[in-house]
Amino acid sequence: MKAVSYCLKLIWKTVCFLVITVMVLIVCGCGLWIYGQNSQAPQLVQVFSQEVSSIVNGESSVSLEDGIDTIKHLATDTVNTADHGRWQSNQARIFIETQEPTLRAAYETAIMNWNRTGAFEFIIVEDSSQADIIASDMNDGQTQAAGVADSKTNVLTNYYTSVVLKLNAFYLLDPQYGYDMQRIIHTAEHELGHAIGLGHEDSQPSVMESAGSYNGIQQSDIEAVLQLYGIG
């Protein structure tokens, strides 16, 4: 009986070892395939690849896609920009690149609304080469985001070096998604909040809520900016 028991245990251990080995080989194989197909890799893998490349060059590239959820299938990003950096001071130059009238007006109003708070100042420039932030647009129904903010951060100082904002016309300008002008402006304010360095805020009313864009800039948002920049 002891011999039989010993043989059964040995067989069981051998089977377990083989199963684990096969699983490891599958995982490694998938990793190698994703590496070899980098252009078609999932978004998180691409972001990780960009991070590694940027760190080697002294910069950290952070891609943020902030979906503003108006219908059930629209998702939102959970990355917190405040974890990645801010500007050296509470001021940045911005160039409005988009020529789409509604989106351009939304950016202009959102910039004015943030400037009125006194917590942060966006300075509009007419030359993109002089800008810290580029405010642009996109028309993409493949992404689940109504707004995107792509930032680069110097890993040594943790200060932003540049930010590109994009408002997604696919959702914002199609009436079926329910965005009126006020909500488009709130979306622009939300993306500008990320450009300042704010992350998502879902614990209280905030322009930085992760979905919906139903709120404009709140006092809590102003206080968050003042705290981020050590003002007051």
N, C-alpha and C positions, 0 to 999 in steps of 0.2 A: 504493500500500500504506500509506503514511504517513497518507493521508487516511482510509482505512478504519479503521486502528488508532486514529486520533484520534476518529473517530465512535463506535467501540465503547467507548472509555474514557469518552467523554462520556455515552453511554447508560447505562453501568454506574454512573457517579457519580450520574446523575439518578435511577436506580432505587433506589440505596442511600439517597439523600436522601429520597425519597418514603416508603420503608419506615420509616426512622427517624422521619420526621414523623408517620406514621400511628401508630407505637408510642407516641410522646409524647402524641398526642391521645387515644389509648385510656387511657393511664395517668391523664392529667388528667381525662378523663371519669369514670373509676372513682372518682377522688378526690372529684370534685364530687358524684357519686351517693352515696358513703358519707357525705359531709358532710350532704347533704340528708336522708339516712335515718339520722341519728345514733342513734336509739333501737334500730335494728336492726344497727348497725355491729358489726364483730368486736370482741372483748373488748379487744384491744390498742389499737385506735383509741379506744375509750371511755376506757381508762385514760389515754392520752395527752391526750385532751380534758380529763379531770379534772385532770391535772397542770398544764396550762396555766392552767385556771381558778383552781386553788388558788394557783399562783405569783402571779397577778395580785392575789389577796387576801392574800398574805403567808403562805400555808400550802401545803404540798405534800401532796396526797392520794395515798396509796399503797395499792393494792389487792393483797392477797396471798392466793392460793388454794393451800393446801398439801395436796395429795392424798396420802393414805396408801395406797400401792398394795397391795391385797390380792388382786385378780384382774387378769388380764392387761390389760384395757382401762382400768383406772384409771391416770391420768397424774398427774404432780406439777408444781408450779410451780418455776421456777428463779430467781425473784427473791430477792435476798438482803436481808433487812430491815436487816442491820447497815450496809448502804450508805446507808440512808435516815435513820437516827437511833437515839436511845435516850432514856431518861428523864434528867432532870437529875441525879438521884441513884439509887442502887440500891434504890429503894422506890416502890411505886405502890399506889393504892387500887383495889380491884376489887369490882364488884357482880355477883353470880351471878344472872342474869335468868331462865335456863331453869328451868322447873318440872318437866321430865322427870326422874324420880327417878334413873335410871342415869347420865344425863349430868351431873346436878347433883352426884351422888356422885363422879363422875370428876373434875370440876373441883375439888371440895373436897380430894380426895386429892392431886391434882396440885399444888395450891397448897401443901398441907402438905409435900409432898416437895421442892418448890423452896425453901420457907422453911427446911427443915432443913439445906440446904447452907450457909446463912449468906452466900451470894453475893448473893442478892436477896431482898427481903421484899415479899410481897403482903399487903396489909391488906384484909380483907373488910369491906365497909361495907353497911349495910342500906338506904341511900338512893342511888338511881342518880345523882341530881344531884351527889352528892359523889364519884363514882367517876371514876378516870382510865381504867379498863378496864371494859368491859361483856362479861360471859361469857354468851353466848346459844346458840341452836341454830337449825337449819334442817332442812328435809326436802326435798332437791332431788336427783333422779336425773339431771338434765340436766347438772350440773357433774361433773367428774371429780375432785372433792376431798372428802376425809373431814373436812377442817377448813379454816377460813378465818380469816384475820386481816386486818382492814382498819385501817390506821393513818393518822393525820394528823400531819405533822411541820412544825414551824415552820422555814422555810427560812433564817431569819436565825441561829437558834441551833442548828439540827439536833437539837432535842429533840422528842420526841413530845408532842403536845398531847392526843391521845386514841387509844384502840384499841378496836375491837369484835371479839370472838372469836366464832366459831360452829362448833359441832360438828355434823356432818351426820348426823342420825339415819337417813337413807335407807340409808347404808352401815353405820354403827356398830351399829345396833340390829337389823339383818336378819341372822340366823344364816348365811345362804348366803354372806356375805362374810367369814366367819371371824374376826370380832372377839370375843374373850372380854373380860372386864372388865379384865384387865391391859393388853391392847392399847388399849382405850378410854382408860384412864388415861394410857398413854404418848402417845396422840394429843393428849390435853388438855395434857400436859407439853410436847409439841412446839409446840402453838399458844401456850402461855404463854412458851415460849422465844422465839418470834417477837415476842411482846408486850414482852419484855425488850429485844430488839434483835438477837437472834442470827439468823444465816442458816442455810442448809442446810449440813450437814457429812457428806460421803460418803467421806472419806479414812480414817476410823477409826470404831470403834463410837461411836455418839452418839444421844442422844434427838432430835437435829436431822437425822437421816438423812432424805433426801428421799422415801423410800418405805418402807412396811412397819410402822413403829411397833413393832419387835421389841425395841428397847432403851429402857430407862429413862434417867434422868439419869446421865451418866458423869462421871468426874473431869475429863475433857477439856472437858465442857460447863461445869462449875464454873469451871475456869481461864479459859475463853473469856469468861464473864461478868465475872470479876474483872479481866481485861485490858480489856474494853470500858469498865468504869467506873473504871479506874485504881486498883484496890484491891490492896493487898499489895505 
